[in-house]
């Protein structure tokens, strides 16, 4: 597709800050919603990476506070606990869910509305048990099933950092959940099904690097929150972990992170995974939608060793339901295919190539691209309609973006070009319909 200049992309990114939404058991947004961890944990690297604060750079702050800042950034805490145009960690972000609206709490050290009167024990109890200091059950929009795995040392560091930031004297907003979901007692049932309290336990048969990656992905990274299908109860099945799923309300599809299935990482190199997470762009594609926010706020600042450890772990995730598409491409009506081809050659080939080969790294290849072939066509439809804008990162400070085509293409035309991309050049995706396009055209942008 034709591209915008990097300056235009950056202006659009600033004007349209991605707002994180969540289901009751959903917090992170999108593809590879991962985070890393700070040095000195039992499972982490031994040196800060570029961009991570150091005591000298941070004005000789205590080492624990510096580590805590890195950890808080790793967990992407700011994304949920800071409202648009709001003060950092002041809370108040509206998180729309199928059950109503949740408002994130103030976690600044304000004595009245924040965590100013909390102790390190209180904070760790919240992280480990998913309960506030007064025993109130926390809604699992916060990834309590993942944060329970965080070590006491890392919990204390995060708390020390949060206690060091500027207090925000802002009252917490009351949740607006529908009955009966506004009854916290019902969380007892949810917890019995989906919450298992306990610190991460390393696998002695695996390497130190693998265990570090597992700790990051399964703990503060809370990757399963997006990359596992969410059921009607707002929970997810252990057997479907990392197998991908539609993110409710946000209308993005988080792809599988398993070895091969439906956009998995089985044939990705470690470098490709690291590049995508840290730079936001790789030879295999770029991050868009909610994942762009994760990379922007969190992953670009992680150490090389931490991100590599996550990639090593992700490469070993088993594919419990092999479904890599093979064989001939789907049958498409000739008129639809020809229409889609014409639109593609007119609007897309300049950047992505006549045969979908792309121009690395800024113009991702579309031929044999797993994200294009996935069972769900949500992401390619949304990118054609709304455009795609990778985040500006330290490793990719001037990203190229694709403009939206919603105003130029009607539903039938958009369906035709997405169908062409999903079925041409040996791609094994299924055709899409004008109805599918229309449903996403009407969906709110997140």
N, C-alpha and C positions, 0 to 999 in steps of 0.2 A: 504494500500500500504506500501511497506517497507519504512523505514524512514532514514533520514540523522541525524547525530549527531548535537547537538545544535551548536557546534563550526563550523561545516561545513555550517549549515544554515546561521549563522551570517556572515560567509565569503561570501557566495553567495549573501546575502542581501546587503552587502556593495558593492560588485562588480557589482550588478545589481540594482542600486537605481531606485526605481519606479519613472517614469517621468509622471507628470500629463499632460493630454491632455484635450481638451475641444471642444465642439461645440460652436457656437456663443452664445448660451444661456446655456452653460454647463461649470461648473467649478470644482466641487468636483468630486471625483471618487468613486463609488461603494456603495456596501451594506452599509446601515446605515451611510451615510456620514454626521455625526452630529458633533456639537461642543457645548461647554458650554460657560458660561459667568462669569464675575468676580464679587466679592462682591461689595456691595454698589449700584448696580443698583436697580431700584424698583422691579425687578423680580428675584433677585438672593439670594444666600445663604449668611450667615453672617460670614463665616470664610474661609480662604484659605485652600485648600487641600494639601496633601502631594505632594511636587514637585512644588507647586506654589511659586513664589518668594515672599519674605517678605522684608520690608524696611531694616531690619538688615542684612539679607542674601544678599541683593542687594547693600550693601555699603551705607546704609542710603539714598537711592534715594528717591525722592519725592513719596508719596503714590500714586499720580495720575499716575506717570510713571510706578510704579510696577503693578498697576491695568491694565494699558494699555498693558503691556507686556502679562499679563494673557489673556486679551481680544484678542490681536493679535494672540496669540497661539490658542485661542479658535476658532477664525475664520480661522485658518490654513493659514494665509497670506503668510508665508514663502514658502509654497508649490508652489504657482504660481509666486511669485515675486522674486524667486531666481532660476537662471539657474543652471543646473548640473555643478559642479566645479566652479560656479560663486560666487560672493560676496553676502552676505545676503542682501536682499531687493534691489539688484541692477537691477532686472528685466532681460529681455532678454530671458525668457523661451519661446520656440516655442510651440504654442498651435495649433495643427493641427485640423481643422474643415472641415465639408463638403463644406465650402465656401472658403477655402483657409487657410492660416496660419496667426495667430495673435501672436504678440510678447508682452509679459507683460511689463509694464512700470517700470521704476526706481521709487521706493517710499522711497528711503533713503533721508536724509535731505541735499542732494547736491543742491547748489544754482542754478546750470546751468541745470542739467538734472533731478533732483529729485523734492522733495517737500519742499526744503529749504526756498523758498520765500512764501510758502503758509501760510495762517493764519488758526486758528481753525475754523473760519467761512467758509473759502474756503473748508476745509476738510469736514465739516459737510454738506455743500451744495452738495458736490460730493456724500456723503453717502445718503443724503435724496432725491436728485433730479436725480442722475445718470448723472450729467453734470460736466465737469471740470470747474475750476474757470473762464476760458474764454468763457464758455457757450457751449463748444463742447460736443456733445452727446457721451457718453461712450458705447462702444460695450458691449452687455450683456453677454459676456464671464465672465465679472465681475458680480456677482449676485446682480445687482442693484435692482431687484424686491424684494429681501429679505433684503438687507442692508438698504433700506429705512425705515425699521421698527425699526432700532437701535435708542436708545435714544440719546439725545444731550450729556448727561453726559458720556455715554459710548464712543461716537464718540470722545469727547474731550480727554478722557483717551488714546484711541488708538493713536490719533494724538500726544499727549505729549510723548508717548513711541517712536513712529517713529522719532520724532524730536531729541530723545536722542541717537539714534544709530549712528554708524560710517557712515559718508557720503561716497557714492560710486560715483566716478566721471566717469560715464559710460553713453554714449549716448544711447538714446532709438532707437530701430530698427523700421523701417517702416513696417507696416503690408503688407502682400502679399496676399490680398484677390482678388478673381476674380470679374470681372465686372458682374453684377452691385452692388455686395455686398460691393465694396470698396467705394460706395457713402454713406456717413454718413447720408445724408438727408433721406434715406430710413428708417432709424431708427425711424423716426417720426411715420410711419405706424406701426412698430413693437411695439413701446411704447403705441400707442393707443389701441392695442389689449391685451398686456401682462404686462403693467407696471401701477401700482396704487400707487402713492406717498402717504406716510403717516406712522406715528409711530404706533407700535403695540398697540392695545387697549385690555386691559385685560377683560376677561369675568367675570362679577360680580357674576355669578351663580356658578363659579368654585372656587376651593381652591387656596390659594396662591401658593402652590407647582405646581399645574396643570398649572397655568398661567405662572409661571417661566419656566416650561418645554416648553410650547407653544412659549414663547418669544425666547428661545434658538433654538428650532427646526426651527421656521419660520424666524428667523432673521439671526444672524451670522452663525448659523449652515447651512443655505441654503440647507436643505436636499432635498427639492423638485427638485433641479437642477439635481440630478441623479435619484431619485426615482419616477419621473414622466415622462411619455413618451414624447419625443420630436418630434414635427411635422416638416414638410418640411420647415416651416418658422423659425425654431429654437425656437419655443415657446411651451407652454404646456397648456392644458385645465384645468380649475379649477375643472371640474368634475372628472378628472383623477389624481388629486393630490395624491401622495404617493402610487399609485397603481402599481408602478414598471415600468421598461422599459429598453430597450437596450441602452447602452451608445454608441452613434455613435463614430466611429474611434477607440475607446478603445477596442471594442469587448468584453465587459463584460456586464452582465445583472444585473442591480440593482433591487433587489426583492421588492415586495410590503411591505409596512410598515403598511398596514391596519390590521383590526382585524383578518382576516383569508386568504384572497384571495392569491393564488399563492405564498406561502412563507411568509405570513403575521405573525403578532406577537400575534394573538388572544389567543393562548394557551401557550405562553411563560410566564414565571414568571418574575417579576421585576428584581430579582437577575440575571436571565439568560441574560436579555437585558443589565444590568449594566456591567456584566462580559464581554460580547462580546465587548461592546464599549470601556471599560476602560482597560481591560487586553488583548483584542484581541482573547480571547478564552473562551468558556463557555461549559456547558453540552450540548448545542444544536449545537455547531459547532465552527468554527474559522473564522476570517476575512482573506481574500486573495485579491490579485489584488490591485486595487486603494484604496480599503477600508483599506488595511494594512497601507498605507501611512497616511491616515487620523488618524488612531489610534496612529501610531508612532509619528507623529509630533504634534498632538493636543490632542486627547481624553484621553490619558494616564495621562496627566497633570491636568485634570479637577478635581474639588472637587467632593467628593462622593455625596454631596447634589445636585450639578448641574446635574450630570449624572443620578441620581435617578429621578430628576424632569423630565428630558427628557423621561425616561422610562415610568413614570406615564402618561405623555401626549400621548406618542405613543400608549400605550395600549388602549386609548379611540378613536383612529382614526376609523371612520366608514368604513365599507366594503360596498361600493356602488354597487358592482357587485359580490356577493357571488359566489365563484367558487371552493371551496375546493373539491378536488377529493375524490369520494367515490365509492363503488362498486368493482367489480372484477378488477384485474390488466389487462393491455393491452395484447392483443394476440401477441405473438412473435413466429416467426418461430423456431421450435424445434432445428434446427441445429445452429441458431444464439444464442439461449439461452444457449445451451450446450457449445458452444465455449466461450461465455462470462463467464459462470460459471467456466470453466477450467482456464481461464486467471485470474479470480478473486481469485480462490483458490491458484493459483501459486504465484501471485504477491501482492495480497491485503489482504487476510484473516489473515495473520500474525499480522497485526495491527488493522484491522477493524472487525475482528472476522468472523467466518464461516457463521454466520447469520446476518452480518452487524450490530452487536450490539455495536461495537466500544469498546474503552478502555478509559474511561474518565480520564482526560480531553484532553489529547494530541492527541488521535485518535478518531475523531468525529464518532458518529454512522451514518450509512448510511440507516438503516432500518427506514422507516416512517420519513425520513428527508425531510422537505418541500423544501429545496434548491435543493435536488436531483429530486424531483417530479415536479418542476415547468414546465409550458408550454414550456419555453425556456430551451434548453439543452446546451446553450453556456457555462455556468460556469463549469459543470462537465466535458464537453469535454476538455475545456482549462486546467483544473486542471490535468486531466489524461495526456494530452500532455505535458504541460509545468511545472507541479508540483505546489505545493502550499506551501507558506512560510508565516506563521503569523509573525507579527513584534515582535521584542524583546521589551518588555515593563517592567515597574517597577514591575508590578504584575506577569509578566511572562518573566523573563529576559533570559531564555534559552529555546526558543521555539523549538518544534520538527517540522520538515518539511517533505513533501512528494516529492520525486525526480521526475523529468520528465520522461515520458515513450515514448516520441515522437520518439526516436531512436530505441526503442525496439519493438514497435507495429506499424504495417502498418494500413492504414485507416480502413480496414475491421475489424481487431482485436480490434482496439480502439473503433470502433462503437459497436462491440459485447459486450465488457466489460461494456461500458457506458449503453447500452441497458439493460444488465443484472442487473446492479445496480439500474436502474430506474424502473424495473418491478418485481424484486424479493422481497421476504419477505413482501408482501402486499403493496409495493410501487405502486403508480398509475401514474407514468410517462409514456410517450410515447417512443417507440423505436427511435433510431437515425440511420442515414445512413452513409455509408462511404463518401458520397459526403459532408455531413455536417462537418464531421471530416476534410476532405481535405481542405475545405474552411477556417477553423480556423487554420489548420496547416500552410497555406500559409499567413495568416494574420500577420501583424507586431505585435510584442510584445510591450505592453505599461504598 
